[in-house]
Amino acid sequence: MSSSVKRWLAVGTAAALALLGALTPTPSASAAAAVDKTQAANYIVRNLPGKGSTSASITAALGLATTGDCTYAPALRTLVSQLEKGAKAYLYPGKKLNQARAASLAIVVKALGLNPRKFAGYNLVSLVTKSLPSDGRIGTSDSAFSQSLGIIALKRADATIPVTLLTKLLSLQDDSGAFGYDAGGFQADPDTTALGILALKAVGQLDPQLDDATNWAQTTQTGDGYWEAYSPVDSTGLLGSALKSVGKDVSTAEAWLAGEQNSDGGFPNSLDEGTASDVMATADALYLINGTSQLDTSLNLGKCPKSPKKLPASTTSCTGVWVVVDRGNGQETARCATKYSTGMVALKSAGISVEAPGGFVSRLHGFPQIIDTTYSKYWGYWHASPNPDGTWGSWESYMVGASDSTPKQGDVEGWYYAPYAESASFLQPPVGYAASPTPTIDNTAPKVGDTLTATVGDWSPAPDQVSIRWYRSGAAISRATGETYTLTKYDYGKVITVKVTASGKGLQTVSRTSAPTAKVTK
């Protein structure tokens, strides 16, 4: 069993499943000199765990909390709601209290400025030490990872840390200085050692033990800057941030991590080329990226403004002008404007509310809630045109305001809330098609009883789905959705057409309709 999976099993199997990650489209890795921490956090927002995974929700929430940025409050409030609803099942698996899970939940609740003594009807702080055996063991078996979580949770809650919790943790430290787990003998583990370092720091006055742990960490770091483990990104984020918290140089770890970021902003949980981004890996990477740890990560939701209203859902088809609104925090939408005499008209036609005192766009759909009067961030106004192959060209900044622009049909208007930049990379509409042929019908002078056959043609890129619908003088024919259609008496005197609709992940939904046949005869 891998070390990372084993140590998460101490807290819950859902976390282990999250570690393995769901398969998603594989982006290429970025070799940028510096991590784009905003896009890393945005990746988590775009891939928030579902309601059934409390462990994954905790991980995602802590990752977003490392930003200290209230623009992520809406996503965090969604996660808090999930944590509240899933608390009982999470804390009492098999109807038996899991103190390590109570500690994990207490850490994230405290990190978000909430009260861990009054959360979802539980005093999480008291649950951490409830029914502990005399040796202070947290959990059903010895686990340095669980033991460290308990100490960190109590420290963050300003609660008394029973000495037995510490003595148990120290008894689990190997002579090498590492913390780990037992699997046919002691197995040193970077992730567990990271939590152990934080726990020792929380207690204080344990320099020899802390030095031993940090020395092990530094001597086992690879020349490239990472730590070998099931998920090197997770381990490097956790152990690198722990070392940084005690004043150690982690510049090589930070440099290595920068080269592992995928084009979608997330991080993979494997070094295998082409590995998809993973929420847990990305969240753990953010500790090192933002210079925080589970001991001090904090984003007080109570001090954040109310969440703005949700953006309207994206569309996949547009015969007018596309309108993209990207809040810069993972909340984004691609809409269609059917009226677009100006950029301002296009915004409103796309269903986006606008506040523009003095002609300067300050809020779109209620965001931002608090206007940045220093303009360190603002709504940038961009546009792009489709390439012949259906992909989108680069964003170009408008040189005029939205009231004076004249959008062109088929183009995209882009609104991006971010600091000033000479170029931009944010959400673009679905990709179009280099070839989208008009379907044809093999018989243009049909008679009742004839079977007509439609030719779809070759679309490029190839769509995931192609649907067919036959029409009788403009009215859809019931159940006529195949490549062939046999004419009936109801078609007499009518013209027949066929419509083909192509769609797919990341592709526009586009329809093409054939030329009509002659009127059907007998």
MARSE-978022 format. One record per residue (C-alpha): x, y, z; residue number from 1. Coordinates in Angstrom, 3 decimals, m for minus. Layout:
BEGIN
{node {X, Y, Z}, NUM},
...
# end
This chain:
BEGIN
{node {0.000, 0.000, 0.000}, 1},
{node {1.389, 3.456, m0.869}, 2},
{node {2.397, 5.677, 2.010}, 3},
{node {0.071, 8.520, 1.035}, 4},
{node {m2.967, 6.291, 0.730}, 5},
{node {m2.171, 4.575, 4.022}, 6},
{node {m1.780, 7.795, 5.984}, 7},
{node {m5.074, 9.158, 4.621}, 8},
{node {m6.874, 6.004, 5.628}, 9},
{node {m6.269, 7.133, 9.205}, 10},
{node {m8.566, 10.054, 8.520}, 11},
{node {m10.949, 8.463, 6.054}, 12},
{node {m11.114, 6.338, 2.948}, 13},
{node {m12.771, 9.169, 1.001}, 14},
{node {m9.512, 11.092, 1.186}, 15},
{node {m7.626, 8.127, m0.195}, 16},
{node {m10.042, 7.952, m3.089}, 17},
{node {m9.625, 11.669, m3.683}, 18},
{node {m5.867, 11.147, m3.732}, 19},
{node {m6.191, 8.664, m6.546}, 20},
{node {m8.094, 11.288, m8.520}, 21},
{node {m10.798, 11.108, m11.132}, 22},
{node {m9.792, 10.941, m14.767}, 23},
{node {m10.144, 14.269, m16.522}, 24},
{node {m8.869, 15.578, m19.856}, 25},
{node {m5.091, 15.641, m19.604}, 26},
{node {m3.497, 19.077, m20.006}, 27},
{node {0.179, 19.500, m20.779}, 28},
{node {2.554, 20.472, m17.995}, 29},
{node {3.765, 24.035, m17.832}, 30},
{node {7.459, 24.789, m17.556}, 31},
{node {6.844, 28.338, m16.420}, 32},
{node {9.424, 29.899, m14.144}, 33},
{node {6.846, 30.701, m11.505}, 34},
{node {3.668, 29.051, m10.311}, 35},
{node {0.399, 30.708, m11.268}, 36},
{node {m1.184, 30.465, m7.830}, 37},
{node {m4.416, 32.087, m8.961}, 38},
{node {m4.979, 29.479, m11.645}, 39},
{node {m4.131, 26.724, m9.157}, 40},
{node {m6.845, 27.945, m6.802}, 41},
{node {m9.216, 28.439, m9.727}, 42},
{node {m8.697, 24.817, m10.747}, 43},
{node {m10.034, 23.757, m7.350}, 44},
{node {m13.079, 26.021, m7.728}, 45},
{node {m13.836, 24.520, m11.136}, 46},
{node {m13.536, 21.016, m9.707}, 47},
{node {m15.096, 21.289, m6.261}, 48},
{node {m15.678, 17.894, m4.605}, 49},
{node {m19.240, 16.651, m4.524}, 50},
{node {m21.525, 16.491, m1.519}, 51},
{node {m20.601, 12.918, m0.658}, 52},
{node {m16.898, 13.443, m0.038}, 53},
{node {m16.229, 15.225, 3.251}, 54},
{node {m12.514, 14.416, 3.257}, 55},
{node {m12.061, 15.852, m0.227}, 56},
{node {m14.113, 18.923, 0.748}, 57},
{node {m11.806, 19.521, 3.723}, 58},
{node {m8.750, 19.272, 1.486}, 59},
{node {m10.202, 21.626, m1.114}, 60},
{node {m11.309, 24.152, 1.514}, 61},
{node {m7.885, 24.280, 3.132}, 62},
{node {m6.268, 24.690, m0.274}, 63},
{node {m8.479, 27.696, m1.070}, 64},
{node {m7.945, 29.100, 2.431}, 65},
{node {m4.198, 29.318, 1.755}, 66},
{node {m4.934, 32.193, m0.633}, 67},
{node {m6.361, 34.423, 2.102}, 68},
{node {m8.463, 35.922, m0.696}, 69},
{node {m12.160, 36.643, m0.146}, 70},
{node {m12.897, 36.189, m3.845}, 71},
{node {m12.905, 32.475, m3.035}, 72},
{node {m15.506, 32.896, m0.282}, 73},
{node {m18.433, 31.730, m2.480}, 74},
{node {m16.744, 28.407, m3.235}, 75},
{node {m15.682, 28.040, 0.391}, 76},
{node {m19.223, 28.654, 1.616}, 77},
{node {m20.395, 25.890, m0.685}, 78},
{node {m17.812, 23.573, 0.848}, 79},
{node {m18.767, 24.619, 4.396}, 80},
{node {m22.383, 23.723, 3.665}, 81},
{node {m21.256, 20.297, 2.481}, 82},
{node {m19.120, 19.845, 5.590}, 83},
{node {m22.057, 20.689, 7.837}, 84},
{node {m24.351, 18.229, 6.102}, 85},
{node {m21.763, 15.457, 6.067}, 86},
{node {m20.352, 15.994, 9.578}, 87},
{node {m22.186, 13.197, 11.369}, 88},
{node {m21.349, 10.485, 8.877}, 89},
{node {m17.763, 11.701, 8.682}, 90},
{node {m17.169, 11.892, 12.438}, 91},
{node {m18.893, 8.614, 13.251}, 92},
{node {m18.042, 6.021, 10.608}, 93},
{node {m19.693, 2.803, 11.640}, 94},
{node {m21.340, 4.819, 14.452}, 95},
{node {m18.010, 5.039, 16.291}, 96},
{node {m16.205, 8.330, 16.879}, 97},
{node {m13.036, 8.897, 14.857}, 98},
{node {m10.981, 11.475, 16.803}, 99},
{node {m8.598, 12.038, 13.890}, 100},
{node {m11.499, 13.064, 11.691}, 101},
{node {m12.715, 15.418, 14.407}, 102},
{node {m9.246, 16.985, 14.407}, 103},
{node {m9.193, 17.302, 10.625}, 104},
{node {m12.625, 18.949, 10.611}, 105},
{node {m11.688, 21.248, 13.500}, 106},
{node {m8.611, 22.462, 11.607}, 107},
{node {m10.550, 23.522, 8.521}, 108},
{node {m13.399, 25.046, 10.550}, 109},
{node {m10.927, 27.162, 12.524}, 110},
{node {m9.020, 28.082, 9.347}, 111},
{node {m12.219, 29.531, 7.885}, 112},
{node {m12.899, 31.725, 10.912}, 113},
{node {m15.727, 29.533, 12.206}, 114},
{node {m16.169, 28.111, 15.687}, 115},
{node {m14.900, 24.524, 16.014}, 116},
{node {m16.684, 24.253, 19.358}, 117},
{node {m20.022, 24.885, 17.685}, 118},
{node {m20.058, 23.384, 14.237}, 119},
{node {m22.880, 21.291, 12.796}, 120},
{node {m24.047, 20.614, 16.333}, 121},
{node {m20.684, 19.308, 17.545}, 122},
{node {m17.879, 20.513, 19.787}, 123},
{node {m15.111, 19.292, 17.537}, 124},
{node {m12.407, 20.361, 19.978}, 125},
{node {m13.744, 18.153, 22.757}, 126},
{node {m14.248, 15.264, 20.324}, 127},
{node {m10.520, 15.249, 19.535}, 128},
{node {m9.720, 14.020, 23.049}, 129},
{node {m12.966, 12.211, 23.840}, 130},
{node {m12.608, 8.593, 25.005}, 131},
{node {m8.855, 8.539, 24.451}, 132},
{node {m6.957, 5.571, 25.935}, 133},
{node {m4.463, 6.214, 28.710}, 134},
{node {m1.530, 6.409, 26.305}, 135},
{node {m3.165, 9.286, 24.365}, 136},
{node {m3.466, 7.404, 21.114}, 137},
{node {m5.755, 9.061, 18.582}, 138},
{node {m7.542, 6.481, 16.469}, 139},
{node {m7.834, 2.726, 16.566}, 140},
{node {m4.114, 2.156, 15.960}, 141},
{node {m0.846, 4.026, 16.340}, 142},
{node {m0.658, 6.748, 13.687}, 143},
{node {1.756, 9.663, 13.779}, 144},
{node {m0.369, 11.340, 11.132}, 145},
{node {m3.532, 11.192, 13.259}, 146},
{node {m1.573, 12.103, 16.386}, 147},
{node {m0.202, 15.214, 14.679}, 148},
{node {m3.631, 16.244, 13.423}, 149},
{node {m4.934, 16.127, 16.988}, 150},
{node {m2.121, 18.324, 18.326}, 151},
{node {m2.480, 20.841, 15.467}, 152},
{node {m6.258, 21.030, 15.930}, 153},
{node {m5.970, 21.651, 19.675}, 154},
{node {m3.235, 24.243, 19.196}, 155},
{node {m5.302, 26.140, 16.651}, 156},
{node {m8.307, 26.079, 18.986}, 157},
{node {m6.228, 27.394, 21.927}, 158},
{node {m7.117, 24.232, 23.813}, 159},
{node {m4.999, 22.315, 26.288}, 160},
{node {m2.897, 19.630, 24.637}, 161},
{node {m2.791, 16.549, 26.900}, 162},
{node {0.789, 15.488, 27.494}, 163},
{node {m0.122, 11.937, 26.521}, 164},
{node {m0.820, 13.101, 22.937}, 165},
{node {2.717, 14.416, 22.734}, 166},
{node {4.401, 11.449, 24.366}, 167},
{node {2.563, 9.110, 22.012}, 168},
{node {3.698, 11.176, 19.006}, 169},
{node {7.305, 11.175, 20.200}, 170},
{node {7.163, 7.415, 20.655}, 171},
{node {6.301, 7.120, 16.966}, 172},
{node {9.322, 9.103, 15.761}, 173},
{node {11.958, 6.898, 14.170}, 174},
{node {15.645, 7.063, 15.092}, 175},
{node {16.183, 8.607, 11.655}, 176},
{node {14.017, 11.542, 12.738}, 177},
{node {11.219, 10.653, 10.353}, 178},
{node {7.596, 9.944, 11.129}, 179},
{node {5.741, 7.309, 9.174}, 180},
{node {3.666, 4.187, 9.540}, 181},
{node {4.044, 0.464, 10.040}, 182},
{node {3.777, m1.839, 7.040}, 183},
{node {5.842, m4.912, 7.832}, 184},
{node {8.200, m2.594, 9.631}, 185},
{node {8.615, 1.157, 9.899}, 186},
{node {8.092, 3.112, 6.677}, 187},
{node {9.287, 6.713, 6.709}, 188},
{node {6.742, 8.997, 5.045}, 189},
{node {7.195, 12.610, 3.854}, 190},
{node {3.530, 13.524, 4.422}, 191},
{node {3.450, 12.174, 7.961}, 192},
{node {6.793, 13.807, 8.741}, 193},
{node {5.370, 17.120, 7.498}, 194},
{node {2.493, 16.893, 9.974}, 195},
{node {4.904, 15.761, 12.677}, 196},
{node {7.086, 18.828, 12.154}, 197},
{node {4.056, 21.084, 12.461}, 198},
{node {2.907, 19.299, 15.617}, 199},
{node {6.357, 19.640, 17.217}, 200},
{node {6.410, 23.313, 16.296}, 201},
{node {2.930, 23.738, 17.810}, 202},
{node {4.038, 22.276, 21.129}, 203},
{node {7.392, 24.097, 21.204}, 204},
{node {10.535, 23.470, 23.255}, 205},
{node {11.272, 20.258, 21.386}, 206},
{node {14.259, 21.377, 19.343}, 207},
{node {16.149, 18.038, 19.302}, 208},
{node {13.138, 16.130, 17.963}, 209},
{node {12.291, 18.928, 15.540}, 210},
{node {15.873, 19.077, 14.295}, 211},
{node {15.890, 15.317, 13.729}, 212},
{node {12.692, 15.515, 11.677}, 213},
{node {13.849, 18.447, 9.564}, 214},
{node {17.266, 16.869, 9.009}, 215},
{node {15.592, 13.711, 7.716}, 216},
{node {13.436, 15.799, 5.410}, 217},
{node {16.360, 17.750, 4.011}, 218},
{node {18.565, 14.708, 3.460}, 219},
{node {15.852, 12.731, 1.659}, 220},
{node {14.893, 15.538, m0.722}, 221},
{node {15.851, 14.638, m4.288}, 222},
{node {18.298, 16.698, m6.283}, 223},
{node {15.428, 17.994, m8.374}, 224},
{node {13.764, 19.387, m5.252}, 225},
{node {10.875, 16.997, m4.598}, 226},
{node {10.271, 14.110, m2.210}, 227},
{node {9.681, 10.639, m3.563}, 228},
{node {6.248, 9.330, m2.641}, 229},
{node {3.042, 8.068, m4.207}, 230},
{node {2.199, 11.659, m5.101}, 231},
{node {5.381, 13.781, m5.170}, 232},
{node {3.424, 17.015, m5.571}, 233},
{node {1.359, 16.327, m2.442}, 234},
{node {4.420, 15.394, m0.436}, 235},
{node {6.468, 18.335, m1.663}, 236},
{node {3.657, 20.778, m0.913}, 237},
{node {3.152, 19.406, 2.588}, 238},
{node {6.767, 18.808, 3.619}, 239},
{node {8.112, 21.880, 1.840}, 240},
{node {5.606, 24.126, 3.596}, 241},
{node {6.357, 22.489, 6.956}, 242},
{node {10.072, 23.114, 6.510}, 243},
{node {9.395, 26.684, 5.461}, 244},
{node {7.316, 27.209, 8.604}, 245},
{node {10.391, 26.443, 10.731}, 246},
{node {12.685, 28.688, 8.711}, 247},
{node {14.314, 26.215, 6.334}, 248},
{node {15.265, 27.034, 2.740}, 249},
{node {12.790, 25.405, 0.355}, 250},
{node {13.672, 27.284, m2.825}, 251},
{node {14.532, 24.095, m4.746}, 252},
{node {11.180, 22.579, m3.811}, 253},
{node {9.391, 25.731, m4.935}, 254},
{node {11.288, 25.759, m8.226}, 255},
{node {10.484, 22.106, m8.888}, 256},
{node {6.811, 22.624, m8.094}, 257},
{node {6.627, 25.468, m10.622}, 258},
{node {7.513, 23.067, m13.417}, 259},
{node {4.785, 20.599, m12.511}, 260},
{node {1.760, 22.852, m12.983}, 261},
{node {m0.579, 21.756, m15.764}, 262},
{node {m2.068, 24.113, m18.314}, 263},
{node {m5.449, 24.035, m16.528}, 264},
{node {m3.799, 25.454, m13.392}, 265},
{node {m3.917, 22.211, m11.416}, 266},
{node {m1.184, 19.791, m10.391}, 267},
{node {m0.892, 16.050, m11.096}, 268},
{node {m0.570, 13.368, m8.424}, 269},
{node {2.021, 11.439, m10.423}, 270},
{node {5.230, 12.213, m12.306}, 271},
{node {4.041, 10.151, m15.262}, 272},
{node {3.854, 12.368, m18.311}, 273},
{node {0.335, 13.469, m19.189}, 274},
{node {m1.155, 12.826, m15.755}, 275},
{node {m4.340, 14.837, m15.254}, 276},
{node {m4.637, 17.465, m12.549}, 277},
{node {m5.921, 16.379, m9.163}, 278},
{node {m7.724, 18.452, m6.520}, 279},
{node {m5.844, 17.005, m3.537}, 280},
{node {m2.446, 17.441, m5.185}, 281},
{node {m3.321, 21.015, m6.136}, 282},
{node {m4.598, 21.867, m2.661}, 283},
{node {m1.489, 20.453, m0.987}, 284},
{node {0.750, 22.273, m3.471}, 285},
{node {m0.901, 25.552, m2.485}, 286},
{node {0.513, 25.299, 1.061}, 287},
{node {4.028, 25.724, m0.296}, 288},
{node {2.990, 28.114, m3.062}, 289},
{node {1.313, 30.501, m0.622}, 290},
{node {3.713, 29.944, 2.273}, 291},
{node {1.218, 28.552, 4.778}, 292},
{node {0.554, 25.238, 6.505}, 293},
{node {m2.243, 23.485, 8.357}, 294},
{node {m0.945, 25.220, 11.466}, 295},
{node {m1.630, 28.758, 10.243}, 296},
{node {m3.699, 28.729, 7.028}, 297},
{node {m6.504, 31.246, 7.513}, 298},
{node {m9.295, 32.910, 5.561}, 299},
{node {m11.961, 34.323, 7.859}, 300},
{node {m15.243, 33.983, 5.991}, 301},
{node {m16.951, 36.233, 8.533}, 302},
{node {m14.860, 39.140, 7.285}, 303},
{node {m15.624, 38.460, 3.631}, 304},
{node {m18.545, 40.204, 1.907}, 305},
{node {m21.669, 38.277, 1.025}, 306},
{node {m21.358, 36.049, m1.993}, 307},
{node {m22.400, 37.690, m5.263}, 308},
{node {m25.193, 36.173, m7.287}, 309},
{node {m24.184, 33.271, m9.462}, 310},
{node {m23.262, 33.869, m13.054}, 311},
{node {m25.778, 32.531, m15.575}, 312},
{node {m24.918, 29.135, m17.009}, 313},
{node {m22.703, 28.849, m20.052}, 314},
{node {m24.088, 28.044, m23.454}, 315},
{node {m22.499, 25.936, m26.173}, 316},
{node {m24.041, 27.542, m29.236}, 317},
{node {m24.101, 31.075, m30.558}, 318},
{node {m25.001, 32.671, m33.861}, 319},
{node {m24.369, 36.195, m32.598}, 320},
{node {m21.463, 37.355, m30.430}, 321},
{node {m19.981, 35.342, m27.604}, 322},
{node {m19.605, 37.064, m24.248}, 323},
{node {m17.211, 35.641, m21.661}, 324},
{node {m17.211, 36.862, m18.063}, 325},
{node {m14.391, 35.529, m15.897}, 326},
{node {m14.264, 36.701, m12.288}, 327},
{node {m10.673, 35.546, m11.968}, 328},
{node {m11.565, 33.183, m9.120}, 329},
{node {m12.736, 30.118, m11.008}, 330},
{node {m16.254, 31.503, m11.507}, 331},
{node {m16.813, 32.059, m15.197}, 332},
{node {m19.362, 31.791, m17.959}, 333},
{node {m19.544, 31.897, m21.748}, 334},
{node {m22.796, 33.375, m23.001}, 335},
{node {m24.342, 34.403, m26.314}, 336},
{node {m25.505, 37.898, m27.250}, 337},
{node {m28.062, 38.227, m30.014}, 338},
{node {m27.865, 42.012, m29.838}, 339},
{node {m24.395, 43.496, m30.049}, 340},
{node {m24.321, 46.981, m31.546}, 341},
{node {m21.860, 47.831, m28.747}, 342},
{node {m20.025, 45.872, m26.092}, 343},
{node {m22.411, 47.230, m23.474}, 344},
{node {m25.430, 46.044, m25.465}, 345},
{node {m23.790, 42.629, m25.893}, 346},
{node {m23.267, 42.268, m22.134}, 347},
{node {m26.891, 42.965, m21.368}, 348},
{node {m28.116, 40.772, m24.227}, 349},
{node {m26.026, 37.921, m22.777}, 350},
{node {m27.882, 38.215, m19.476}, 351},
{node {m25.111, 39.974, m17.541}, 352},
{node {m26.122, 42.875, m15.307}, 353},
{node {m23.838, 45.901, m15.528}, 354},
{node {m22.921, 48.745, m13.211}, 355},
{node {m20.949, 51.429, m15.032}, 356},
{node {m21.041, 54.784, m13.268}, 357},
{node {m19.506, 57.427, m15.493}, 358},
{node {m19.214, 54.870, m18.285}, 359},
{node {m16.567, 52.795, m16.426}, 360},
{node {m17.605, 49.198, m15.787}, 361},
{node {m17.164, 48.618, m12.065}, 362},
{node {m19.380, 45.569, m11.477}, 363},
{node {m20.624, 42.739, m13.635}, 364},
{node {m23.434, 40.627, m12.216}, 365},
{node {m22.771, 42.003, m8.741}, 366},
{node {m19.025, 41.324, m8.750}, 367},
{node {m16.828, 42.499, m7.153}, 368},
{node {m18.860, 43.200, m4.052}, 369},
{node {m16.313, 45.772, m2.833}, 370},
{node {m14.911, 48.099, m5.481}, 371},
{node {m11.111, 48.236, m5.478}, 372},
{node {m10.511, 51.982, m5.537}, 373},
{node {m6.776, 51.408, m6.031}, 374},
{node {m7.541, 49.500, m9.243}, 375},
{node {m5.097, 46.746, m8.345}, 376},
{node {m7.798, 44.601, m9.949}, 377},
{node {m10.469, 45.724, m12.374}, 378},
{node {m12.634, 44.493, m15.238}, 379},
{node {m10.361, 44.274, m18.269}, 380},
{node {m12.100, 44.362, m21.643}, 381},
{node {m10.817, 42.007, m24.369}, 382},
{node {m11.859, 40.481, m27.656}, 383},
{node {m10.825, 37.579, m29.885}, 384},
{node {m11.754, 36.111, m33.254}, 385},
{node {m12.088, 32.496, m34.355}, 386},
{node {m9.299, 30.905, m36.373}, 387},
{node {m10.071, 29.056, m39.622}, 388},
{node {m9.747, 25.725, m37.788}, 389},
{node {m12.409, 26.688, m35.257}, 390},
{node {m10.026, 27.440, m32.378}, 391},
{node {m9.845, 30.902, m30.885}, 392},
{node {m7.193, 33.509, m31.501}, 393},
{node {m5.404, 35.249, m28.661}, 394},
{node {m7.183, 37.766, m26.498}, 395},
{node {m6.529, 41.362, m27.518}, 396},
{node {m7.252, 44.320, m25.285}, 397},
{node {m9.827, 46.778, m26.546}, 398},
{node {m8.571, 50.294, m27.108}, 399},
{node {m12.061, 51.734, m26.630}, 400},
{node {m14.714, 51.337, m23.961}, 401},
{node {m17.684, 48.993, m24.139}, 402},
{node {m20.035, 51.838, m25.071}, 403},
{node {m17.949, 52.631, m28.152}, 404},
{node {m16.917, 49.171, m29.349}, 405},
{node {m18.574, 47.454, m32.313}, 406},
{node {m18.420, 43.664, m31.850}, 407},
{node {m18.442, 41.518, m34.972}, 408},
{node {m20.696, 38.501, m35.381}, 409},
{node {m18.869, 35.287, m34.541}, 410},
{node {m16.275, 37.024, m32.346}, 411},
{node {m16.013, 36.879, m28.561}, 412},
{node {m16.109, 39.694, m26.043}, 413},
{node {m14.075, 38.984, m22.918}, 414},
{node {m14.374, 40.498, m19.443}, 415},
{node {m11.654, 39.439, m17.011}, 416},
{node {m11.338, 40.660, m13.423}, 417},
{node {m7.620, 40.747, m12.702}, 418},
{node {m4.603, 43.036, m12.253}, 419},
{node {m3.338, 44.943, m15.264}, 420},
{node {m1.636, 42.783, m17.884}, 421},
{node {m0.556, 43.352, m21.471}, 422},
{node {m1.830, 39.909, m22.423}, 423},
{node {m4.470, 37.628, m20.979}, 424},
{node {m5.227, 33.933, m20.712}, 425},
{node {m8.682, 33.140, m19.399}, 426},
{node {m11.830, 31.272, m20.342}, 427},
{node {m12.696, 31.178, m24.026}, 428},
{node {m15.898, 29.861, m25.618}, 429},
{node {m16.138, 26.291, m26.888}, 430},
{node {m14.114, 25.521, m29.992}, 431},
{node {m15.869, 25.751, m33.344}, 432},
{node {m15.435, 23.585, m36.440}, 433},
{node {m13.071, 23.945, m39.362}, 434},
{node {m15.548, 21.918, m41.404}, 435},
{node {m19.274, 21.779, m40.691}, 436},
{node {m20.861, 20.492, m43.910}, 437},
{node {m24.496, 20.946, m44.792}, 438},
{node {m26.212, 17.542, m44.843}, 439},
{node {m27.691, 16.245, m48.062}, 440},
{node {m30.679, 14.028, m48.912}, 441},
{node {m30.122, 11.386, m51.596}, 442},
{node {m33.543, 11.853, m53.240}, 443},
{node {m34.664, 15.391, m53.998}, 444},
{node {m37.887, 14.399, m55.865}, 445},
{node {m39.387, 11.863, m53.483}, 446},
{node {m42.633, 9.938, m53.518}, 447},
{node {m44.711, 8.512, m50.695}, 448},
{node {m43.151, 5.192, m49.715}, 449},
{node {m39.612, 6.188, m50.690}, 450},
{node {m36.856, 5.854, m48.102}, 451},
{node {m34.672, 8.926, m47.868}, 452},
{node {m31.069, 8.753, m46.674}, 453},
{node {m29.172, 11.642, m45.127}, 454},
{node {m25.443, 12.163, m45.557}, 455},
{node {m23.927, 13.896, m42.542}, 456},
{node {m20.548, 14.655, m44.062}, 457},
{node {m17.163, 14.921, m42.383}, 458},
{node {m17.009, 17.372, m39.508}, 459},
{node {m13.680, 18.637, m38.235}, 460},
{node {m12.822, 18.331, m35.444}, 461},
{node {m14.878, 15.182, m35.077}, 462},
{node {m17.779, 15.835, m32.658}, 463},
{node {m18.511, 13.493, m29.769}, 464},
{node {m22.179, 13.343, m30.685}, 465},
{node {m24.164, 13.846, m33.888}, 466},
{node {m27.948, 13.933, m33.800}, 467},
{node {m30.311, 13.822, m36.773}, 468},
{node {m33.838, 15.156, m37.016}, 469},
{node {m36.165, 15.020, m40.084}, 470},
{node {m38.669, 17.824, m40.756}, 471},
{node {m41.871, 18.018, m42.746}, 472},
{node {m42.299, 21.543, m44.163}, 473},
{node {m40.449, 22.908, m41.141}, 474},
{node {m42.203, 20.797, m38.476}, 475},
{node {m40.254, 18.088, m36.669}, 476},
{node {m41.399, 14.577, m37.560}, 477},
{node {m42.034, 12.423, m34.504}, 478},
{node {m39.440, 9.670, m33.959}, 479},
{node {m37.633, 10.509, m37.205}, 480},
{node {m34.100, 10.699, m35.820}, 481},
{node {m32.174, 8.160, m37.884}, 482},
{node {m30.056, 8.419, m41.011}, 483},
{node {m33.009, 7.188, m43.046}, 484},
{node {m36.667, 8.144, m43.176}, 485},
{node {m39.491, 6.438, m45.065}, 486},
{node {m42.111, 8.809, m46.421}, 487},
{node {m45.733, 8.315, m45.384}, 488},
{node {m49.057, 9.644, m46.601}, 489},
{node {m48.697, 12.519, m44.142}, 490},
{node {m45.735, 13.785, m46.134}, 491},
{node {m47.684, 14.163, m49.349}, 492},
{node {m47.457, 17.708, m50.680}, 493},
{node {m44.782, 18.651, m48.116}, 494},
{node {m41.081, 19.364, m48.498}, 495},
{node {m38.609, 17.351, m46.424}, 496},
{node {m35.430, 18.593, m44.751}, 497},
{node {m32.962, 17.032, m42.358}, 498},
{node {m31.031, 18.808, m39.599}, 499},
{node {m27.734, 17.572, m38.201}, 500},
{node {m26.524, 18.829, m34.815}, 501},
{node {m22.934, 18.258, m33.706}, 502},
{node {m21.659, 18.668, m30.147}, 503},
{node {m18.920, 17.505, m27.798}, 504},
{node {m16.851, 18.328, m24.757}, 505},
{node {m15.144, 21.637, m25.348}, 506},
{node {m16.891, 21.987, m28.713}, 507},
{node {m19.677, 24.258, m29.808}, 508},
{node {m23.123, 22.855, m30.501}, 509},
{node {m23.733, 23.613, m34.172}, 510},
{node {m26.631, 22.666, m36.413}, 511},
{node {m26.773, 22.455, m40.199}, 512},
{node {m29.969, 21.918, m42.224}, 513},
{node {m30.184, 20.437, m45.708}, 514},
{node {m31.792, 22.042, m48.684}, 515},
{node {m35.491, 21.027, m48.983}, 516},
{node {m36.619, 18.328, m51.333}, 517},
{node {m39.303, 18.972, m53.900}, 518},
{node {m42.845, 18.476, m52.607}, 519},
{node {m43.547, 14.819, m51.970}, 520},
{node {m45.716, 13.234, m54.637}, 521},
{node {m47.726, 10.014, m54.782}, 522},
# end
